[in-house]
Amino acid sequence: MRLPMNITGLTTNNIELHQMDGYLLQQVGYEIARKINGTVIGYFPPSYPLNYFRLDIKIGENIMSILLHEYFPYIASASYEDELHIHFFDHEDVMTELKPYYTVLDAAFLNAPFTPNSHDLSESELKNEKHWRPNTNGEVIFNCWD
């Protein structure tokens, strides 16, 4: 998969991106939590400098986060310590429920090394990539760059 231009959320002034529907994420998230015997314990819309929504579900003693990109319908499941420590994993039941609404990104892709020339990033994004030095595709898609 090639990452599209503007995936970092950093754009030039002449490009208008439309935010994804956070209300839909909440609706789907509550339904998923019910189906997997979990409880939604947090919902966090994007706030500067984060470029993603986050919905936290407690399952037993574990907390799983669902991350949705702010402007693209890309979604993933993760263990979320903080914005610099996101560990992507595949949760098949959750991903199956999300597929009708979003493009589900699997852990293998998100944890794969990021190679700039394999994607369609803008010059501005490439400049930021050199500054932030992301190691994985997931760090580019779900970031806190400012």
Order of alpha helices (4+ residues) and beta strands (2+ residues): alpha-beta-beta-beta-beta-beta-alpha-beta-alpha-alpha-alpha
